[in-house]
Amino acid sequence: MTQTIGSPRNYEDLKRSNTLNKVRKKPPQLSKLKTSPKPNLLITTEAVDQDSIQALSKYARVFSSAGLDEASLARLLPSVDGLLVFFWPSFLSPENLSRMSHLRFIQSILAGVNHIPFAQLTKKVRVCSNAGAYSDEVAEYAWSLLLSAAKRVVDFHNAVKSEQWTLRRMLGGKEVTILGDKTLGILGYGGIGSAVARIGKGFSMKIYAFSRKPVREKGVRSFQGDKGLLTVLAESDAVIASLPLTKFTDKIIGADKLATMKKDAILVNIARGELVDETALYEHLKSNPDFRYATDVWWYREGKESLKTTHPFFEVPNFIGTPHVSGPSGLATGKPVKFAVENVIRFLRGLKPRNIVNPAEYLATDRQEY
């Protein structure tokens, strides 16, 4: 169970009460924060299940930001050693972060960490992504987008809806795309990228990977650097983007890169909207009607991912969009939380956590909690 600042009870007391909500709150006893041999962990999301909280409680004093008033939160923050976050909470403002002198570790439940304000953190703070936690689910969804675009599922659905009937794999003079023996380009070969490749091999596709480091995997040709990216884009019949959003990948696919791709290529984005230049993409879709773009991620407006795009993409027939639903359902009991919690426990036990990111690679951000 999580502890709140207003409750002096320890975990065993809370366990016997069966629910945190039944505990009668008493005045804060913050002196215990300074004398406890365990580090203090603050969880800023309600997505973490009770079994995970119990596991964390063996190694840390676990607090939840839910229900804490401003005064209680202000008392706690200077003693917090670690944060477990989903989206970045609004109460962790620059002012409050500056007061967190004990902060040493931040674990994201999201796979990406581009929502974390690295510029406001001291050098001693380690930030870990949750890479690998969403791999299978997101890879499956990426393929659902790719197949929907390749087989023109939305077009045929709309045709049937308007009572157009055809027994041919053609609509409006355009054939569906056969993927077997074609080339699949994968941008970013982490957990999601490798899971995408496994499915692609089942379609007998040639796999080209654009990756930071060479990939030593049977059936995969890997390419690095800008020249490598151009090769993957130019030679692939379909491309799935699964890169993190960093200083180096922001708008990595602009007008020049789109121009190198095949006229009838399919580009799928299940990473971050900003990997693709919005205006360049819209112009490319309009001038290349056989090119298709399918996405589950969107560009940010005023700090939040938004369907309010600068250009009317849904008026373009070669565009497919879904509202960022590629992650797994049942988040609290699924892999993402368990992956994140296991990594927090590694840190609390004095082991090197996995997926430590380099703050210097990330952009300044104003992304907010949903």
Buried (B, 14 or more C-beta within 10 A) or exposed (E): BBBBBBBBBBBEEBBEBEEBEEBEEEEBEEEBBEEEEEBBBBBBBEBBBEEBBBBBBEBBBBBBBEEBEEEBBBBBBBBBBBBBBBBBBEBBEEEBBEEBEBBBBBBBBBBBBBBBBBEBBEEEBBBBBBBBBBBBBBBBBBBBBBBBBBBBBBBBEEBEEEEEEEEEEEBEEBEBBEBEEBBBBBBBBBBBBBBBBBBBBEBEBBBBBBBEEEBEBEEBBBBBEEEBBBBBBBBBBBBBBBBBBBEEBBBBBBEEBBEBBBEBBBBBBBBBBBBBBBEBBBBBBBEBBEBBBBBBBBBBEEBBBEEEBEBEBEEBBBBBBBEBEBBBEEBBBBBBBBBBBBBBBBBBEEEEBBBBBEBEBBBEBEBBBE
